[in-house]
């Protein structure tokens, strides 16, 4: 479980907006450019489930389940590539039954089609994952 410390800047219902500071582990993360950073600086804002009942101004510890992070990363990065490969292999196999279409051309067309369709699957599954608490950071303790 990954944890980080921050300050609650806003509470809205069951959620809290927490301002954190980039840690040294952020420098090695491949997604550091897509975080909700303020002006490219060292501060980031994270929306988290407020399980600890924190209020504005409280210093808190937030956590994120690493297994959920790995599942989401697989869906976002690996799944489309696997679809591209499977589509290309399927197109190559299909070209053997079609005599007037080139093997490489059909492999490229099927691969790109499967790659494109994978984004619709990713979008649909990620929308379902976004509402589950397993895939959201949580305020676990007030410091």
C-alpha positions in Angstrom: 0.0 0.0 0.0 1.4 3.4 -1.1 1.0 6.2 1.5 1.6 9.9 1.3 1.1 12.8 3.7 -0.8 16.0 2.9 -3.1 18.8 4.0 -6.8 18.8 3.5 -7.8 22.0 1.5 -11.4 21.2 0.9 -14.1 18.7 2.1 -17.1 17.9 0.0 -19.4 15.1 1.2 -17.4 11.9 1.6 -14.4 13.2 -0.3 -11.5 15.4 0.6 -9.2 17.4 -1.6 -5.7 16.9 -0.2 -2.6 19.0 -1.2 0.5 16.8 -1.1 4.2 17.5 -2.0 6.0 15.5 -4.6 8.2 12.9 -2.9 11.4 11.4 -4.2 9.5 8.4 -5.5 7.6 10.7 -7.9 10.9 11.3 -9.8 11.0 7.7 -10.9 7.3 7.4 -11.8 6.5 7.1 -15.5 3.2 9.0 -14.9 4.7 12.0 -13.1 3.7 14.4 -15.9 0.0 13.4 -15.7 -0.5 14.0 -12.0 -2.7 16.9 -10.9 0.3 19.2 -10.2 -0.2 22.9 -9.7 1.9 24.8 -12.2 4.4 22.0 -12.7 5.8 22.6 -9.2 6.1 20.3 -6.2 2.5 20.5 -5.0 -0.2 18.1 -6.2 -3.9 17.9 -5.4 -5.5 14.5 -4.8 -9.2 13.8 -4.3 -9.5 11.0 -1.7 -12.3 9.3 0.2 -12.4 10.9 3.6 -12.6 7.7 5.8 -10.9 9.4 8.8 -13.4 12.3 8.9 -10.7 15.0 8.3 -11.6 18.7 8.1 -10.1 21.6 6.2 -6.6 22.3 7.4 -5.9 18.9 8.9 -2.6 17.2 8.2 -3.5 13.6 7.0 -2.1 10.4 5.6 -3.6 9.1 2.4 -3.1 5.6 0.9 -3.7 3.8 -2.3 -3.8 0.1 -2.8 -0.9 -0.9 -5.0 -2.8 -4.0 -6.3 -5.5 -1.7 -7.7 -2.9 0.5 -9.2 -1.3 -2.5 -11.0 -4.7 -3.6 -12.3 -5.4 -0.1 -13.6 -2.0 0.2 -15.1 -2.4 -3.1 -16.9 -5.7 -2.0 -18.3 -4.4 1.3 -19.5 -0.9 0.3 -20.9 -0.7 -3.5 -21.5 -4.3 -4.4 -22.7 -4.3 -2.2 -25.8 -0.9 -3.6 -26.9 -2.1 -7.1 -26.4 -5.2 -6.3 -28.5 -2.9 -4.9 -31.2 -0.9 -8.0 -31.3 -3.9 -10.3 -31.2 -5.6 -8.4 -34.0 -2.4 -8.5 -36.2 -2.1 -12.3 -35.6 -5.8 -12.8 -36.4 -5.5 -10.8 -39.6 -2.5 -12.8 -40.6 -4.4 -16.0 -40.1 -7.5 -14.7 -41.9 -5.4 -13.7 -44.9 -4.6 -17.3 -45.6 -8.3 -17.9 -46.4 -8.6 -14.7 -48.5 -6.5 -15.0 -51.7 -6.7 -11.5 -53.1 -5.7 -9.6 -49.9 -2.0 -9.3 -48.9 -1.0 -11.0 -45.6 0.8 -7.9 -44.2 -2.0 -5.5 -45.2 -4.7 -7.5 -43.5 -2.5 -8.0 -40.4 -2.1 -4.2 -40.1 -5.7 -3.4 -40.7 -6.9 -6.0 -38.2 -4.2 -5.0 -35.7 -5.2 -1.3 -35.8 -8.9 -2.1 -35.6 -8.4 -4.3 -32.5 -6.2 -1.5 -31.0 -8.9 1.1 -31.7 -11.6 -1.1 -30.2 -9.4 -1.7 -27.1 -9.8 2.0 -26.2 -13.6 1.6 -26.1 -13.1 -1.3 -23.7 -10.6 0.6 -21.6 -13.0 3.6 -21.4 -16.0 1.4 -20.3 -14.0 -0.6 -17.8 -12.3 2.4 -16.3 -15.6 4.2 -15.8 -16.8 1.2 -13.8 -13.5 1.1 -11.8 -13.6 4.8 -11.0 -16.7 4.4 -8.9 -15.3 1.6 -6.8 -13.6 2.5 -3.6 -10.8 0.0 -4.3 -9.5 2.3 -7.0 -9.6 5.6 -5.1 -7.1 7.0 -2.6 -8.3 7.1 1.0 -7.6 9.4 3.9 -6.7 6.8 6.5 -5.4 8.9 9.4 -5.4 12.5 10.8 -1.8 13.3 11.9 
